[in-house]
Amino acid sequence: MKKRWLTGTLFALMIISSLMSLFMPLEYVRGHSMAPTLQSGQWLVVMNTKLASAIKQPVRRGDLITFRNDGLVKQIPAQRLLVKRVIGMPGDLIGINRTTVYRNGQALKEPYVKYPMANQHYNYDGQPNGGALFADASFQRTTLVKAHQYFVLGDNRPRSADSRWFGPIATAQVASKVLWRLPFNNQNWWVRGLWYLVHALPLLFLLSWFALAYGNELIRLLRGNQ
């Protein structure tokens, strides 16, 4: 009876951990573009966008999302996930001047931005002096967000490659919504070890379940072949 309970528990844990890794995986932040909201190396619990849509939790303005780079930022791999904040949804008119973001003509209140935006110094399109147009304080760049697009910005405006640079992203690029920020950071060696352990849990549960359920039969089979 005890063995049956243990094997049932291990099987359930294997299924649960596998589903979690598929639909609500752990990710971690790379870089400083979302500081101070997110720190480089910080753990995030995210929700797969397919699951989010299925449970009626679509992406909304203000959400933090992860999305595939897909060549937007040349310096990093195409499949690397970036994390940014959704500022504009389809149909929104986004305006950006030297220091302020506007949505549909209204200046946004952005308490999450701690480092002031100074777009005259920003490298638009990856070119030196790309923000030179903003030397004129009255200049404003506007973008109409089309269907199946999001306009995204990093909270750390002076150090973020985002839709100011590469324009709106396609909704098909979005991988997940950020649900929770965890107090773990991969910059610590022991946390990195814990990270690998957590991601190995489905396999560990599978091996433990198999050993408990079929270990004796496997040993007898091996002995019988000797």
N, C-alpha and C positions, 0 to 999 in steps of 0.2 A: 504493500500500500504506500509506504514511504517513497519507494523508488518511483512508483507511478506518479505520485504528487510532484516529485522533483523533475521528472521528465516533462510533465505537463507544464510546470512553471517555466522551465528552460525553453520549451517550445514557444510558449506565449511571449516570453521576453525576446526571443529571436524575431518573431513576427513583428512585435511592437517596435523594436529598435530598427528593423529593416524599413518599416513604413515611415518611421520618424526620419531616417536618413534620406528617404526618397522625397517626402512631402514637406518636412519641417527640419531641414538639416542645419547643422552648425556651420557658420562661415566666420571669417575674421577679416578685419579691416587692414588694407594695405595702403600706406601713405597717410598724409595729413590733410587731405582736401576737405574732410568733414569736421575738423577740430573747431571748437572744443567739444562738440556734440559727441563725436566718436574719436577715439584715440587709435593710433596705428597699432595693430596687433590685437585690438579688442575683439572679444567673441560676440557674435550675433546669432540669435535664433531667428530664422527667416521662414517664410511660408511660400511654397511653390505657387506661382501665379495661377496654375490650373486648379489647384485646390482652393485658392482664394476666390476664384470666380465661381467654383462649384458651390461654395458655402455663402455666396452673396457678399463677399468682402473684396470688391474690386479696388484697384489703385485709385486713390483720391489725392487731391491737392494737399501738399504738406507731408505726404508719406515719404519715408525713406525706402528706396528700392535698390536692388542690385540688377545690373544688366551687363550683357556681354559687350566687351570693347569693340569687337568687329572692325578693328582698324581705325577707330575714331582717334585714338591717341597712338601715334606711330611708335612711341618709345616702349610700349608694353605689348605683351602677346595679345593676339586677336581674341582669344577665348577667355582672357582674364576678366573676372567680374569687377565692375566698378560700382561704387555705392554713392548715390546722390539723393537730393531731395527734389520731389516733384513740385515744380512751381506753376507750370502751365499744362492744362488739359486740352483736348481737341476743341477748337473754336475760340480759345483764349487769345487775346492780343497782348503780347508781352513787350513792354518797353523798358529799356535800360539806359540810364544816363550815367554820368560819372560816378554817382554814389548811391543811386536808388533804383529799385526794381518796381515796375508798375504792371499791374494786371488789369486789363480792360479799363485803363485810365485811372485806376486807383493805386496810390502808393502802398506797397505792402509793409505791414508791421512785421518785422523779423527779429524777434527776441533771441533767436538761436544764433544770429550772426554777431560774433564778438569782435571780429577783426574787420575794421571798416573797408569797404570796397573803394578802390581808387582806380577806375578803369583806364585813366590816361596812361597808367603804367602797366597795363595788362597786355600780354603777348597774344593778341588775337590771331587766329589761324596759325599759331606757332611761329609767327614772324616777329623779329625784334621791332620794337616801336609799333606793334600792332594796334595799340590803343591810342595812337596819335590823334585820331578823329575826336577823341574825348578831351583833347586839349582845349577845345571850345566847350565851355561849361554848358552851353545850351543844346549840344548835340545829343540826340537820343536814337538808339538803334531799336527798331521794332521788328517783331517776328510774329506772324500769325501761325498758331499751332494747328496743323491740318489733322484730318481724320487719321487715326492709328498712329499718333505721335504724342510724345510728352516733352515738355521743356524742363530740363533739370539743371540744378545748380548745386555746387558744394557750399557748405556753410562757411568754410574758410575761404572767402572770396579771393584774397590775394594769391592763394596757392592752389587753386582748383581749375583743372581743365574740364570744361563743362559746356553747356549749350550756348554760352557766350562765344565759345571757340568753334565747336563743331555743329552747332544748330540743334534742333530737336532730334530726339532719338525715336526709332520705330518701336511701337509697342511690342513687336515680335522679338525685340532684343531683351526685353525684361524677363529676368529669371525668377525674382521673388520680391516679396515685401518684407521689410524688417519688422519683426514682432517685438523682440526684447533685446536689450543690451545687457550683457552679462559682465560681472566684475572680474573677468579673467583676461589676461593679456599675454599673447604669445612671445612677447619680448623677454619673459622670464623662462628660464630653461625648463623648470619643473612643470610649467603650464604647457609648454610645447609637448612634453611627454604625456601629459594628461590628454592633450588634444588628439594625439595618435591613438591613445588607449580608447577614448570615447568613440572614435571612428572605426575601431576594430571590434567594438562590442557585438555587432551582428554576427561576425565570423566566430568570435569567441563563444557566443551562446550556441551557435550551430555546432561547433566542435564538441562543446560540453554535452549538448543534448545527444549527439550521435554516440559519444563515448559511453554515456550512461545507458542509452537505450539499446545499443548494439555492441557494446564493448566485449561482453562475455561471449557472444556468438562469434565475433570476429577472432577472439583469442582461440576459441575451440576450433575454428576453421583453420587457422594458421597452424595449430598443433597437429591437426589431422593431416595436413599436407607435408609434414616433416618425415 
